[in-house]
Structure formats: structure tokens, C-alpha cells
Amino acid sequence: MRPYTHAEQAHEHWVELTGYSREEAIGQRGTSLHLWASPADRQRIMAPLAEQGTLHEIETTFRRTNGSIYHASVSAEVIET
């Protein structure tokens, strides 16, 4: 299973946290937005999501539009469309 890697939604809190607008985020990949603080963090999230279709409360780091780094807990589920 390959998780869908484009943003379909952008929650208001995510918009405030990252500095990206909804319009900037929808349809974009996290890599094109430079959200991941490191490739290893991205792999740590995407690998179990691809294999199991879900993950819960994985700690990782992201980058805001201004370049600052923040820590977050990620939970995600693959939704088939």
C-alpha cells in the first residue's frame, strides 16, 4: 500500500503552526513544501504508514515557512478513495 502523499486538507491549527496557507498546501507534497526537518524523519513516518496503513503518536520534527523547527506528534491513516 502506498499512502497518498499530497495534502487534501489543511486544518486551521496546521496553517497557524506551519505558516503555510491552505491554498499553498492543498495538492502539494510535504517534500515540495520542505516540511520535513530531515529525510530520516520523513522515512520514519512514511514507512510504517505505507506498510500498515496507520500510525499513532510518532514524535518527529517539522520545518515552518520561516525555517524554524518544531516538534510534533503525528497520527495518520491511509484513506482509500
C-alpha positions in Angstrom: 0.0 0.0 0.0 1.4 3.4 -0.9 0.0 6.3 1.1 -1.4 9.3 -0.8 1.3 11.9 -0.4 -0.4 15.1 -1.4 -2.3 17.3 1.1 -6.1 17.1 0.6 -6.9 19.2 3.6 -5.2 21.7 5.8 -6.6 22.2 9.3 -6.6 25.7 10.7 -4.2 24.8 13.5 -1.8 23.3 11.0 -2.0 26.5 8.9 -1.1 28.6 12.1 1.6 26.2 13.1 3.4 25.9 9.8 2.9 29.3 8.3 1.5 28.0 5.0 -1.9 29.0 3.8 -4.5 26.4 2.8 -4.1 27.5 -0.8 -0.3 26.9 -0.7 -0.7 23.4 0.9 -3.6 21.8 -0.9 -2.4 19.5 -3.6 1.3 19.8 -2.6 3.7 17.2 -1.2 5.3 17.7 2.2 8.7 17.4 0.4 7.8 20.2 -2.0 6.8 22.4 1.0 10.0 21.5 2.8 8.0 20.4 5.8 10.3 17.6 7.0 13.2 18.7 9.2 15.2 15.7 8.0 14.7 12.9 5.4 15.1 10.4 8.2 12.1 11.8 10.0 10.0 11.6 6.8 11.1 7.9 6.3 10.3 7.1 9.9 6.7 8.3 9.3 6.1 7.2 5.7 7.5 3.6 6.0 5.1 2.3 8.7 2.2 4.3 7.1 2.9 2.5 3.7 3.3 -0.9 5.3 0.5 -0.8 7.9 -1.8 1.9 6.6 -1.9 3.7 10.0 0.4 5.1 12.7 -0.3 6.7 16.1 1.6 9.3 18.1 5.0 9.2 16.4 7.2 12.1 17.6 9.0 13.9 14.8 10.3 17.3 13.7 9.0 19.7 11.0 10.1 23.0 9.5 7.9 26.2 9.4 7.9 28.6 6.4 10.3 30.8 8.4 12.8 27.9 8.7 12.3 27.3 12.4 12.0 23.7 13.6 9.2 22.4 15.8 8.4 19.0 17.3 5.1 17.3 16.8 3.3 14.0 17.4 1.9 12.5 14.2 -1.0 10.1 13.8 -2.2 9.2 10.3 -4.3 6.7 8.4 -4.4 5.9 4.7 -7.8 6.5 3.3 -8.6 4.8 0.0 -10.5 6.8 -2.5 
